Amino acid sequence: MSSSQGSSPLPKSSGGRGTSDGLFRKPRDPSTASRHYRPPRSLPDVCPKEPTGDGRGLCDGPSVVADQHRWTVYNSKVNLPAALNDPRLAKRESDFFTKTWGLDFAETEVMPSFYLPNITREHFSSYLQETAQREKIHERCKNICPNKDDLSVPTITNNHDKARAELEQVPKIFMRPEFVLNDPATFNAVLPWSHFSIAGSKNNRDVASSRLLQEKLSHYLDVVEVSIARQISLRSEAFFHAMSSQHELQDRLRETANAVAKLRARTTAIDRVMCRGPLRVLRDTLTRDNCIKLHNKLKLMAAVHQTQPTVQLLLSTSEFVGALELIATTKEVLQQELQGIHSFRHLGSQLCEMERLIDKMMVADFSTYAQSDLNRPCEEDVQVLEKDRLQSLVFGLLRQRKLDFLDIYSEEMNHAAKNVVRQGVLKSVSQINETDANTIKLHEQMRLMTFQRWFDLLLDIFENFVLFLKRIKVTLSVIRNVVLEVLDSSQRSRLAEATLAINHSDSRANEEEEEEEAGSVRSGEAELAYLTHEGLFISDALNEAEQRAGASTQTQSRAQVRLEACGSDSASATTESSSSREHNSNTTSSLPIGGASAIEDVMPSDLELGQVANNIQELLYKASDVSHDRCAKVLMTRAKDGSLERLSSSEFVCLSQAVESFVKDTEELCGRRSVSLRGALQSQAHKFVQRFHEERKNKLSLLLDNERWKQADVPAEFQDLVDSIADGRISLPERKLTGSEDRKPSEFLCVDGQKYAVVGTVLLLIRMFLEYCQCVNDIPSITTDILTRLADLLKHFNSRSCQLVLGAGALQVVGLKTITTRNLALASRCLQLVVYYIPVIRAHFETRLQPKQYSILRHFDHITKDYNDHISEISAKLVAIMESMFEKALSKYEVKAPMPSTCLRNVCKQIAKMHEAIFELLPEEQSQMLFLRINASFKLHLKRQLGRLGVINDGGPQYGLVMVDVAFYSENVQALRSLEHLDLNMPEIWEQKR
């Protein structure tokens, strides 16, 4: 090995590893230093006039010529005691900063930091309490053995470091687990022959290299041997202790082996003298018992041999239950009595295969039964088809734990539901002559039907599905009864087993007491009996053998009887399932405890039977859901092209009532409210309501745009409509052939004793919201949707009428010349009529909403407020019209003869016109309130004009002239109808004297 591969005594250290002396060494090469260290930076000076130097200044030094007046870090050549002792101050600890920052620097109180908490000893109290006990233990241990630790630890550490340093001299290749000199690469690495010259030429250099290599290897060997010897010396005490323990263990094993040999010799002598003779007697007795058992086994085998022919005979008559019972009994006998018989080694698998075949036959038969039951013609009644066959199949499937037979019935139910719809559509399509022959798909044929024909088809489908559900319910009730019978029988058998077990335990207790009494008599004789190889006395062993023989004989005879009974009964049984169940119950009750429990083990548990009963109810629910799904698909197929949205109100009401009737029938029949058909109808109802609302909203907009806001005559049918609402009938009355046409229309609409002058649009609006209420009566499921749409209709009427009347939109839309006070009063009266009926509509909708939906009624409160605000705005507009007239007329008023003045005459004339225009439209109370506001406006403007003219109530000539005008005004206003007793309070026109 060449010297270039590292023979230095110290290992190479890398990165952050320590050297061989255990101390941390920082890297010294320039590259590492430049990577890990930064050049020192000077601290920032607190005085801006004396800056510190940078990093280069520390290396180069200052320039005496250029920087002789500049302060640098090299000027701070003052020792610390001199800097800390300022004779000018008494406090030496505060003198350090006064040289630069002044004498008052240290005297200033520094505020504590808001970001640092005040740490006290209480913060460490919890930690000190936790570590106090451990600290006491630590101190106690230090006091016990202080010198030993102080002396031994450095010594061991030094020895360990020294050994480690020596071992690190050895190259790592010798320490590898895969070090093998047979490997050429390893051999060349250990003995580098490349450093030697060609073989045969030995010069001095090669000899020196070989000697150096040999010395290195010897040195490595010495280091390893010394390390091994050191480790052995450290563990020598453990080695000597292990060797001494090994010798002691060998001595004890030798003594144990001698004791075992003596015990075996004594046992052999006892066996030869005392046990062989009695055991021979016992062996002969057992041989006799075995011969009896063999005879019984042969008779049992003869009975089992007849099982397969009997099972085949039962299967030929479809008696699945009897065959299954025979197979179960035979398998039980094979497992308990005939286990290990070579001639019957394939019988168990054959029986299992036959059982699987029976399972498949029963499943196929049940599927066939379900198809024939569910696909019966609709003309047949709802009675159960082959009830006995169904009961037999269900009992057999339960016995085999085929609890998924309901899934088979569910699949057949889905196919039958599809077939119900298909047959109904085909029957209806076959009656249509005008159907296009090229139309193949059923859904396209349904769309080509008229609504009446499609509606008749839907009614037929509803009727067929009701019959379909009745049949399913009757069939499932039979299956449920079978499951409950099996559950009841298992519970009764368990109760009988518990009673029998209690009686058996009582008899066992009595027998044990008798045996104890007899045992006390035979206590002297028991000393002569000897133990057998089974741990029993000979007399007890004989008794037990006799009991076993008798029990086995009885068991085999019982099994044989059961096989013969099953075979004979099954062979002679009929195909009726009722007799099969009676036979099974009788067999179960007549069997011994073991046979009955075996049959009960075959049957499902109570929990599984209860789950099956629940699944039967869920299957009935599913049948209802499937029926609703198929009907919903018929409904959505018709609605795909939007034909249902174009139905009239009466047609859609008929459709909704038919669906609700079907939903109610299925709910009463199945006990569950399915939502698919109702949801499909709800979606169509939403579209219908949207179209219904859009039609009436557009109609109302058209009526308002053509309304000239003149009083309209009220036809007799509208008066009858209002009277029916007053009687509590919130619906559209039936059309009368005669009667209403003969009566003449009235001028006003009488509602609750009040007369309303209305326009034609409001009459039609009343009929519209009655149509909304009628729609809610016919289709209760769309109550909330209709309510929001009706609220939108009322809002639209309010906003549009406001735009046309108050906003003067009727001038451009209709072509009115001006919006008169009569138009305003008529609009106000129409709004009041609508406000009167809003609580009636609210009460009607409230009776059809759930309590949790009452919050939606707040729309009517908002609408009422908007209407009242609109009415107030119209009243304010009427007052504003008169107020502008007063302001214009009274601004020219002068107190001079002749009296009454022309100005007051014009004012009274305008008030009379105003009264004439609105008196017949507004009720007396509203007219009085309106003219009180007009009078107040008149007094205000007259008061202002008198103030400008300087007329006061001093009793002078001007005062007299004004009072003449005021009297004329009061006389004219109170001469108007319904204003005779109006308190005008005219003295308010004069300024109060202070």
C-alpha positions, 0 to 999 in steps of 0.5 A, spaced: 500 500 500 502 506 498 503 512 502 498 516 498 492 513 501 492 516 508 497 513 513 496 519 518 495 518 525 489 523 525 483 522 521 480 527 516 475 531 519 469 534 515 464 540 516 462 540 523 465 534 526 469 534 532 477 532 531 480 526 535 480 529 541 473 530 542 473 538 541 469 542 536 474 545 531 472 550 526 475 549 518 481 553 517 481 553 509 480 559 506 474 557 502 470 554 508 472 560 512 469 565 506 463 561 506 462 560 514 465 567 516 463 574 514 468 580 515 467 584 521 463 590 521 463 596 525 458 598 530 453 604 528 456 610 531 450 614 535 454 621 534 453 623 526 458 628 526 463 622 528 462 616 523 466 610 524 470 606 519 468 601 515 471 594 514 477 596 510 479 601 515 480 595 520 485 592 516 489 598 512 489 603 518 488 611 518 492 616 514 495 621 518 496 626 513 488 625 510 485 623 517 489 627 522 483 631 524 478 625 523 475 621 529 476 613 527 476 607 531 483 608 533 482 614 537 478 610 542 485 608 546 482 609 553 482 604 558 476 602 561 477 604 568 479 611 565 472 611 561 468 609 567 471 614 572 468 621 571 470 626 577 464 630 575 459 626 577 458 622 584 455 616 580 460 612 577 456 607 573 452 613 569 459 616 567 460 611 561 455 615 556 456 622 558 462 624 554 458 624 548 451 625 550 451 630 555 450 630 563 443 629 563 443 622 559 443 617 565 439 622 569 433 621 564 428 615 566 427 610 561 420 607 560 419 600 560 418 596 554 411 595 552 413 588 548 417 585 554 413 582 560 416 583 567 419 577 569 419 575 576 420 569 580 413 567 580 414 565 573 419 560 575 415 557 581 411 552 577 418 549 574 421 549 580 416 545 584 416 540 578 424 539 579 424 540 586 424 532 587 428 531 582 433 536 584 433 533 591 434 526 588 440 528 584 443 532 590 443 526 594 446 521 589 452 526 588 453 526 596 453 518 596 458 517 591 462 523 589 469 521 588 468 515 584 464 519 579 469 524 578 475 519 578 472 514 573 469 518 568 475 522 565 479 516 566 474 512 562 473 518 557 480 518 556 481 511 555 475 511 550 478 517 546 485 513 545 482 507 543 478 510 538 484 514 535 488 508 535 482 504 531 481 510 526 488 509 524 486 502 521 483 503 514 475 503 513 476 497 508 478 492 514 471 494 518 466 493 512 462 487 513 463 485 506 471 484 506 473 478 503 480 477 500 477 473 495 474 479 491 479 481 486 477 489 488 478 488 495 485 484 494 488 490 490 485 495 494 489 491 500 495 489 496 496 494 491 501 491 486 501 496 482 506 500 486 511 494 485 515 493 479 514 487 474 515 480 477 522 477 477 526 484 477 527 486 485 530 492 486 531 496 492 525 500 492 520 494 491 523 491 497 522 497 501 515 498 499 513 491 501 517 492 507 513 498 509 506 495 507 508 489 511 509 493 517 503 497 516 499 491 516 502 488 522 501 495 525 494 494 524 493 487 526 497 490 533 492 495 534 486 491 533 489 485 537 490 491 543 483 493 542 480 486 543 484 485 549 482 491 552 475 490 551 476 483 554 479 485 560 473 490 561 469 484 560 473 479 564 468 479 570 462 477 566 466 472 562 468 468 569 461 469 572 458 466 565 463 460 566 462 459 573 454 459 572 455 454 566 458 449 571 453 449 576 448 448 571 451 442 569 451 439 576 444 440 577 442 437 570 446 431 572 442 430 579 436 431 575 437 426 570 439 421 576 432 422 579 428 422 573 431 415 572 430 412 579 422 415 578 422 411 571 424 405 574 419 405 580 414 407 575 415 401 571 415 396 577 408 399 579 405 398 572 408 391 571 405 388 578 399 392 579 396 395 572 397 390 567 391 385 569 386 390 571 387 394 564 386 387 560 379 386 563 378 394 561 380 393 554 376 387 553 370 390 556 371 396 551 372 391 545 365 389 546 362 396 547 366 397 540 363 391 537 356 394 539 357 400 536 360 397 530 353 394 529 349 400 530 354 404 525 352 399 520 345 399 521 345 407 520 350 406 514 344 402 511 339 408 512 344 413 510 345 409 503 337 410 501 338 418 502 340 420 495 334 416 491 329 419 496 331 426 495 331 425 487 324 422 488 322 429 492 325 433 487 321 430 482 315 432 486 318 439 487 317 438 494 323 442 496 322 443 504 322 435 505 328 434 500 332 440 504 330 437 511 332 430 509 339 432 506 340 436 513 338 430 517 343 426 513 349 431 513 348 431 521 348 424 521 355 424 517 358 429 521 356 426 528 355 419 527 359 417 520 365 421 520 371 418 517 367 412 513 371 411 507 365 409 503 361 415 504 367 420 503 363 423 497 356 423 500 357 429 503 360 433 497 354 430 493 349 432 498 352 439 498 351 439 491 344 437 491 343 442 496 346 448 491 342 445 486 335 445 490 337 453 492 338 454 484 331 451 483 328 454 488 330 461 486 328 460 479 321 457 481 321 464 486 323 468 480 318 465 475 312 465 480 314 473 481 313 474 474 307 470 473 304 474 479 306 481 477 305 480 470 297 478 470 292 481 466 289 487 469 282 484 469 284 479 474 282 480 481 288 482 487 288 475 490 294 471 491 296 467 486 298 460 488 298 461 495 301 454 498 306 454 493 309 461 495 309 459 502 313 453 501 318 457 496 319 462 502 320 457 507 325 453 503 328 460 502 329 462 509 331 455 511 337 456 506 338 463 508 337 465 501 335 472 504 336 476 498 330 473 495 326 480 496 331 483 491 329 478 486 322 480 487 324 487 487 327 486 480 321 483 477 317 489 480 321 494 476 320 490 470 313 489 471 312 497 473 315 498 466 310 493 463 304 496 466 306 503 462 308 500 456 301 496 455 297 502 457 301 506 452 300 501 446 293 500 448 291 507 447 296 508 441 292 502 438 285 506 438 288 512 435 287 511 427 290 518 425 297 516 428 303 516 423 305 509 422 312 511 421 312 513 429 315 508 432 317 510 439 312 510 445 314 517 447 313 520 441 306 517 440 304 520 447 306 527 445 302 526 438 296 525 443 291 530 444 290 532 452 284 529 453 286 522 450 293 523 454 289 524 460 285 518 459 291 514 458 294 517 465 288 515 468 288 508 466 296 508 468 294 510 475 288 505 475 293 500 473 298 502 478 293 502 484 291 495 482 299 493 481 300 495 488 294 492 491 297 485 488 304 487 491 301 488 498 297 482 498 303 478 496 308 481 501 303 480 506 303 472 505 311 473 505 311 477 512 306 472 515 311 466 513 317 470 516 313 471 522 311 464 523 318 462 523 320 467 528 315 465 533 316 458 532 324 459 533 322 463 539 318 457 542 323 452 541 328 456 545 323 457 550 322 449 550 330 448 550 331 453 556 325 449 560 328 442 559 335 445 560 333 447 567 330 440 568 336 437 566 340 441 571 336 439 577 336 432 575 343 432 575 344 435 581 339 430 584 344 424 581 350 428 584 347 428 591 345 420 591 352 419 588 355 422 594 351 418 599 353 412 595 360 414 595 361 415 602 358 408 603 364 405 598 369 409 601 373 403 604 372 399 597 375 405 593 382 404 596 382 397 592 381 401 585 387 403 581 388 409 576 387 407 569 391 411 564 385 416 563 386 418 570 379 414 572 378 409 577 377 402 574 370 402 577 368 409 574 371 407 567 367 401 567 361 405 569 362 411 564 364 406 558 357 403 559 354 410 559 357 411 553 355 405 549 348 406 551 348 413 549 351 412 542 346 406 541 340 411 543 343 416 538 344 412 533 337 409 533 335 416 534 338 418 527 336 412 524 329 413 526 330 420 523 332 418 517 327 413 516 322 418 518 324 423 513 325 418 507 318 415 508 314 422 510 318 425 504 316 420 499 309 420 501 308 427 502 304 431 497 306 438 493 302 442 497 306 447 502 302 447 507 302 440 509 310 441 508 310 446 513 306 442 518 310 436 517 316 440 519 313 443 525 311 436 527 318 433 526 321 439 529 317 438 535 318 430 536 325 430 535 330 430 541 333 436 543 339 435 539 335 434 532 331 440 534 336 445 535 340 443 529 334 445 525 333 451 529 341 453 527 339 452 520 334 457 520 336 465 520 337 468 527 331 472 530 335 479 528 335 476 521 328 474 520 326 481 523 331 484 518 327 480 513 320 483 515 323 490 515 325 489 508 318 487 506 315 493 508 321 497 505 319 493 499 312 495 499 315 503 500 319 501 494 313 499 490 310 505 491 316 509 489 317 505 483 310 506 481 310 514 482 317 514 478 314 511 472 308 515 472 313 521 473 316 519 467 310 519 463 308 526 465 315 528 464 315 525 457 309 529 455 312 535 458 318 535 454 315 539 448 312 544 453 305 542 452 303 541 459 305 549 460 300 551 455 294 547 458 289 552 460 287 553 468 281 548 468 286 542 464 291 543 469 287 543 475 284 536 472 291 534 472 293 536 478 287 533 482 288 526 478 295 526 481 293 528 488 288 523 488 293 517 485 298 520 491 293 519 496 291 512 494 298 510 494 299 513 501 293 509 504 295 503 500 303 503 502 303 507 508 308 512 505 308 519 501 312 518 495 315 525 492 317 523 485 311 524 482 309 530 486 315 533 485 314 532 477 308 535 478 310 541 482 316 543 477 310 543 472 306 547 476 311 552 477 312 553 470 304 553 469 304 558 475 309 562 471 305 562 464 299 563 468 302 569 472 305 572 465 299 572 462 295 576 467 301 581 468 301 582 461 294 583 460 294 588 466 299 592 463 295 592 457 289 594 461 293 600 464 296 602 458 289 603 455 286 606 461 283 613 461 282 613 468 274 615 468 269 612 472 266 605 469 259 602 470 259 596 474 256 590 471 252 585 475 256 579 475 262 583 478 257 586 484 255 578 485 263 577 485 264 582 490 258 579 494 260 572 494 267 574 497 263 578 502 259 571 504 266 568 505 267 564 498 274 566 495 273 563 488 270 564 482 263 563 481 260 558 476 257 561 470 250 562 470 246 562 464 241 567 465 239 572 471 246 577 471 245 579 463 238 582 465 240 587 470 243 593 468 250 595 470 250 600 476 254 606 477 258 604 483 261 598 486 258 596 493 263 593 498 261 592 505 256 598 505 261 603 502 260 605 494 267 605 490 267 609 484 272 604 480 275 604 473 274 598 469 281 595 470 280 594 477 274 590 476 278 585 472 284 586 477 279 583 482 277 577 478 284 576 477 286 575 484 280 571 485 283 566 479 289 566 483 285 564 489 282 559 485 288 556 483 290 555 490 284 552 492 285 547 486 292 546 487 294 546 494 302 544 492 303 551 489 300 556 494 307 559 496 309 560 489 302 563 487 302 567 493 309 571 491 306 571 484 300 575 486 304 579 490 308 581 484 301 582 480 299 587 486 305 591 486 305 591 479 298 595 479 301 599 484 307 602 481 304 602 474 298 606 476 303 611 480 307 612 473 300 613 469 297 618 474 302 621 479 307 621 474 303 623 468 305 617 464 297 617 461 298 623 457 303 620 453 300 613 453 293 614 452 293 621 450 290 625 456 290 632 455 291 633 463 291 629 469 285 632 473 283 632 480 277 627 478 283 622 475 287 623 482 281 622 486 278 616 482 285 612 482 285 613 490 279 610 490 281 604 486 287 603 490 283 603 497 278 598 494 285 594 493 287 595 500 280 593 502 281 586 499 288 585 501 287 582 508 281 578 505 287 575 500 292 574 506 287 570 510 285 566 505 292 564 503 294 563 511 289 557 512 293 554 506 300 555 509 304 551 514 305 555 520 313 555 518 311 558 512 307 564 515 313 568 514 312 569 507 305 573 508 309 579 510 309 581 502 302 583 504 304 587 509 309 591 505 304 591 499 299 594 504 304 600 506 306 601 499 298 602 497 297 607 503 303 611 501 301 611 494 294 614 497 297 619 501 301 621 495 295 622 491 292 626 497 298 630 498 297 632 490 290 634 490 292 639 496 298 641 492 294 643 486 290 647 490 296 650 494 299 652 488 292 656 486 292 659 492 299 662 492 298 664 485 291 668 486 292 670 493 299 674 491 295 679 487 290 680 493 288 687 495 284 690 501 280 695 498 272 695 495 268 693 492 267 687 497 267 681 496 274 681 492 275 678 485 280 674 488 276 671 493 271 670 488 276 666 484 278 662 490 271 660 492 270 658 485 276 653 484 274 650 491 267 649 488 270 645 482 274 641 486 268 639 491 264 637 485 269 633 482 271 629 488 265 629 492 262 623 488 268 619 488 271 620 495 267 618 501 264 624 506 270 623 511 275 623 506 272 629 503 272 633 510 279 631 511 282 633 504 278 640 505 281 641 512 288 640 509 286 645 503 283 650 508 289 650 512 293 651 506 288 657 504 289 660 511 297 660 511 297 663 504 292 669 506 296 670 513 302 671 509 299 676 504 296 680 510 302 680 513 305 683 507 300 688 506 300 690 513 293 688 515 292 687 522 286 685 527 286 692 530 278 693 528 280 698 523 277 699 516 282 694 512 280 689 518 273 690 516 274 689 509 278 683 510 273 680 515 267 681 509 272 677 504 273 671 510 265 671 511 264 670 504 269 665 503 267 661 510 259 662 507 261 659 500 265 653 503 260 651 508 255 651 503 258 645 499 255 638 501 258 634 507 262 641 509 256 644 513 259 643 519 266 643 517 270 647 522 274 652 518 277 656 524 278 663 520 281 667 526 288 663 525 289 668 519 291 674 524 298 674 527 297 673 535 299 679 539 305 678 543 
